Amino acid sequence: MRPGVAAVAAVREVDAMAGSAWVSKVSRLLGAFHNTKQVTRGFAGGVQTVTLIPGDGIGPEISASVMKIFDAAKIVDGVVQSIKLITEGASKRIAEFAFEYARNNHRSNVTAVHKANIMRMSDGLFLQKCREVAENCKDIKFNEMYLDTVCLNMVQDPSQFDVLVMPNLYGDILSDLCAGLIGGLGVTPSGNIGANGVAIFESVHGTAPDIAGKDMANPTALLLTKIEAACFATIKDGKSLTKDLGGNSKCSDFTEEICRRVKDLD
């Protein structure tokens, strides 16, 4: 579904609630380089897999080229090879989204999370685009940090972070770590924001089939996600906006419209 709405960013906010041991506010942006296709071919018993990441130039011609590379590589039995593709266009878009999000939500700092010291070409390209976007956003502080260092510092003092932007795999890992700091996946909502204004909202956690039908699940993440979806839809509609958003509606009108949309989402 994410590729269907041309998802630019998967956004997951992590905010400690009253009663939590953590009182910091940590908001994370997950780069929406979601997998659209896995191309796998075996040769002499070996397996090679490539993850195609949405962006400029990704298409059937890339898939065909990857197949040729696999054939030529002659990977032997017991060896697995994986190719990581990151595009300039997708990297730039997620970086721009991060800075725009920070500005619109009164955040002061964007951190690019990467492993360009190891993956010099792929993560290096991602980091390069983040730096270029940062040059045009001088009102927002920018810094960059290795993924492993972020994990260490996040556990020690999450309050030092504000907005983080990173490729999909790193965000998948780090978002769960952040969720663990505030009570788990049951209190963490998320939204997949598309370039065309369409968004998909969902909880971070899975379906938990082992407790299905037992009236045991924590609904917080789903409720927060639903409220986020209602707010997003109200603002996009534009008919009940307060003055600061470019409209003429009262606070009560705006609130009532959000409540109505929450009910409509049932």
C-alpha positions as CSV (number, residue, x, y, z in Angstrom):
1,M,0.0,0.0,0.0
2,R,2.9,2.4,0.7
3,P,4.2,2.4,-2.8
4,G,0.6,2.9,-4.0
5,V,0.4,6.3,-2.3
6,A,4.0,7.2,-3.3
7,A,5.0,7.4,0.3
8,V,7.8,9.9,0.8
9,A,8.2,9.4,4.6
10,A,7.1,7.1,7.3
11,V,6.8,9.3,10.3
12,R,6.8,7.9,13.8
13,E,6.6,10.2,16.8
14,V,7.8,9.0,20.2
15,D,6.6,11.1,23.1
16,A,6.8,10.0,26.7
17,M,3.5,10.2,28.5
18,A,2.8,11.2,32.1
19,G,3.7,8.3,34.3
20,S,6.5,7.1,32.1
21,A,10.0,6.8,33.5
22,W,11.2,9.0,30.5
23,V,10.0,12.6,30.4
24,S,11.9,13.5,27.2
25,K,10.3,14.3,23.8
26,V,11.8,12.4,20.9
27,S,10.4,12.7,17.4
28,R,11.7,10.5,14.7
29,L,11.4,10.6,10.9
30,L,11.9,7.3,9.1
31,G,13.1,7.6,5.5
32,A,10.4,6.0,3.3
33,F,12.7,3.8,1.2
34,H,10.3,1.0,1.5
35,N,10.9,-2.3,-0.4
36,T,8.9,-2.6,-3.5
37,K,10.4,-5.7,-5.0
38,Q,12.8,-8.5,-4.1
39,V,14.8,-9.9,-7.0
40,T,16.4,-13.3,-6.2
41,R,18.4,-15.7,-8.3
42,G,20.4,-18.7,-7.4
43,F,23.6,-19.8,-9.1
44,A,25.4,-23.1,-8.2
45,G,23.4,-23.2,-5.0
46,G,24.2,-19.7,-3.9
47,V,21.5,-17.0,-3.4
48,Q,21.7,-13.4,-4.3
49,T,19.0,-10.8,-3.3
50,V,18.6,-7.2,-4.2
51,T,16.2,-4.8,-2.5
52,L,14.8,-2.2,-4.9
53,I,14.1,1.1,-3.3
54,P,11.6,3.6,-4.7
55,G,13.3,6.6,-6.4
56,D,14.5,8.0,-9.7
57,G,15.5,5.3,-12.2
58,I,14.2,2.3,-10.3
59,G,12.2,0.1,-12.7
60,P,12.2,-3.1,-14.8
61,E,15.5,-2.1,-16.5
62,I,17.2,-2.1,-13.1
63,S,15.8,-5.5,-12.3
64,A,17.1,-6.9,-15.6
65,S,20.6,-5.4,-15.0
66,V,20.7,-6.9,-11.5
67,M,19.9,-10.3,-12.9
68,K,22.9,-10.0,-15.3
69,I,25.1,-9.0,-12.4
70,F,24.0,-12.0,-10.4
71,D,24.7,-14.4,-13.3
72,A,28.2,-13.0,-13.8
73,A,29.0,-13.0,-10.1
74,K,28.9,-16.8,-9.9
75,I,28.1,-16.9,-6.2
76,V,29.0,-20.3,-4.8
77,D,26.9,-22.6,-2.6
78,G,26.4,-21.3,0.9
79,V,27.0,-17.7,0.1
80,V,24.3,-15.0,0.1
81,Q,24.8,-11.6,-1.7
82,S,22.7,-8.6,-1.2
83,I,22.8,-5.3,-3.1
84,K,21.7,-2.0,-1.5
85,L,20.3,0.7,-3.8
86,I,19.7,4.2,-2.6
87,T,18.7,6.9,-5.1
88,E,19.6,10.6,-5.2
89,G,16.0,11.7,-5.7
90,A,14.5,9.7,-2.8
91,S,17.3,10.8,-0.5
92,K,16.7,14.4,-1.3
93,R,13.0,14.1,-0.9
94,I,13.2,12.6,2.6
95,A,15.8,15.1,3.7
96,E,13.5,18.0,2.5
97,F,10.6,16.4,4.3
98,A,12.6,16.2,7.5
99,F,13.5,19.9,7.5
100,E,10.0,21.0,6.5
101,Y,8.6,18.8,9.3
102,A,11.0,20.4,11.8
103,R,10.1,23.9,10.7
104,N,6.4,23.4,10.7
105,N,6.4,21.7,14.1
106,H,8.8,24.2,15.7
107,R,11.7,21.8,16.0
108,S,15.2,23.2,16.1
109,N,17.4,20.3,15.1
110,V,17.6,17.6,12.4
111,T,20.0,14.6,12.7
112,A,20.9,12.4,9.8
113,V,21.4,8.8,10.9
114,H,23.7,6.8,8.7
115,K,26.6,4.3,8.3
116,A,28.5,6.1,5.6
117,N,31.8,5.2,7.3
118,I,31.1,1.6,6.2
119,M,28.6,1.9,3.3
120,R,30.4,4.7,1.6
121,M,28.5,4.7,-1.6
122,S,24.9,4.1,-0.6
123,D,24.8,5.8,2.8
124,G,27.3,8.3,1.5
125,L,24.8,9.4,-1.2
126,F,22.0,9.7,1.4
127,L,24.3,11.8,3.7
128,Q,25.4,14.0,0.8
129,K,21.8,14.9,-0.1
130,C,21.0,15.6,3.6
131,R,24.0,18.0,3.7
132,E,22.9,19.7,0.5
133,V,19.3,20.3,1.8
134,A,20.7,21.5,5.2
135,E,22.7,24.2,3.3
136,N,19.3,25.7,2.3
137,C,17.8,25.4,5.7
138,K,20.0,27.5,7.9
139,D,17.2,28.2,10.4
140,I,17.3,24.5,11.4
141,K,20.4,23.1,13.1
142,F,21.8,20.0,11.3
143,N,24.1,17.3,12.5
144,E,25.0,13.8,11.5
145,M,25.6,10.7,13.5
146,Y,26.4,7.0,13.0
147,L,23.5,4.6,13.7
148,D,25.3,2.7,16.5
149,T,26.2,6.0,18.2
150,V,22.6,7.2,18.0
151,C,21.4,3.9,19.6
152,L,23.9,4.4,22.5
153,N,23.0,8.0,23.1
154,M,19.2,7.4,22.7
155,V,19.3,5.0,25.6
156,Q,21.5,7.2,27.7
157,D,19.8,10.5,27.0
158,P,17.0,10.7,24.4
159,S,16.3,14.4,25.2
160,Q,19.3,15.4,23.1
161,F,17.5,14.4,19.9
162,D,14.7,16.2,18.1
163,V,14.0,15.1,14.5
164,L,16.0,12.2,13.0
165,V,16.0,11.2,9.3
166,M,17.4,8.0,8.0
167,P,17.0,5.1,5.5
168,N,14.2,2.6,6.0
169,L,16.2,-0.3,7.6
170,Y,17.8,1.9,10.3
171,G,14.5,3.6,11.1
172,D,12.8,0.2,11.5
173,I,15.3,-0.7,14.1
174,L,15.6,2.6,15.9
175,S,11.8,3.2,16.0
176,D,11.4,0.0,18.1
177,L,14.2,1.1,20.4
178,C,12.5,4.5,20.9
179,A,9.2,2.8,21.5
180,G,10.8,0.7,24.2
181,L,11.8,3.8,26.1
182,I,8.2,5.0,26.5
183,G,6.3,1.8,27.1
184,G,6.5,-0.3,23.9
185,L,4.9,-0.5,20.5
186,G,1.4,-0.3,22.0
187,V,1.8,3.4,22.5
188,T,3.5,4.4,19.2
189,P,1.5,5.6,16.2
190,S,2.8,6.2,12.7
191,G,1.9,7.7,9.4
192,N,3.1,7.2,5.9
193,I,3.0,10.5,4.1
194,G,2.8,10.6,0.3
195,A,4.1,13.3,-2.0
196,N,0.6,13.7,-3.5
197,G,-1.0,14.6,-0.2
198,V,-2.3,11.0,0.4
199,A,-1.4,9.4,3.7
200,I,-1.8,6.0,5.3
201,F,-1.9,5.9,9.1
202,E,-1.2,2.8,11.1
203,S,0.1,1.5,14.4
204,V,3.8,0.5,14.5
205,H,3.1,-2.9,16.0
206,G,1.7,-6.0,14.2
207,T,-1.5,-7.9,14.7
208,A,-0.5,-9.9,17.8
209,P,-2.5,-13.0,16.8
210,D,-1.5,-14.8,20.0
211,I,-3.8,-12.5,22.1
212,A,-6.6,-12.0,19.5
213,G,-10.0,-12.3,21.0
214,K,-8.7,-12.2,24.6
215,D,-9.5,-8.5,25.3
216,M,-5.8,-8.0,26.3
217,A,-4.4,-5.7,23.6
218,N,-3.3,-2.1,24.3
219,P,-5.3,0.2,21.9
220,T,-3.2,3.4,22.5
221,A,-1.3,3.3,19.3
222,L,-4.4,2.7,17.2
223,L,-6.2,5.5,19.0
224,L,-3.4,7.9,18.5
225,T,-3.1,6.9,14.9
226,K,-6.8,7.4,14.4
227,I,-6.6,10.9,15.8
228,E,-3.6,11.7,13.7
229,A,-5.5,10.6,10.6
230,A,-8.5,12.8,11.5
231,C,-6.2,15.8,12.1
232,F,-4.5,15.2,8.8
233,A,-7.8,14.9,6.9
234,T,-9.2,18.0,8.5
235,I,-6.2,20.1,7.6
236,K,-6.1,18.7,4.0
237,D,-9.8,19.4,3.5
238,G,-9.2,23.1,4.4
239,K,-12.8,24.0,5.2
240,S,-12.4,24.3,9.0
241,L,-8.9,25.7,9.5
242,T,-8.0,28.2,12.2
243,K,-6.4,31.5,11.2
244,D,-2.8,30.3,11.8
245,L,-3.5,27.6,9.2
246,G,-4.9,30.0,6.6
247,G,-8.6,29.7,7.5
248,N,-11.2,31.6,9.4
249,S,-12.7,28.9,11.6
250,K,-13.0,29.0,15.4
251,C,-11.0,26.7,17.6
252,S,-14.3,25.0,18.5
253,D,-15.2,24.5,14.9
254,F,-11.8,23.0,14.1
255,T,-12.1,20.7,17.1
256,E,-15.6,19.6,16.2
257,E,-14.6,18.7,12.7
258,I,-11.7,16.5,14.0
259,C,-14.1,14.8,16.3
260,R,-16.6,14.2,13.5
261,R,-13.8,12.7,11.3
262,V,-12.7,10.4,14.2
263,K,-16.2,9.0,14.3
264,D,-16.3,8.6,10.5
265,L,-13.2,6.5,10.7
266,D,-15.0,3.8,12.7
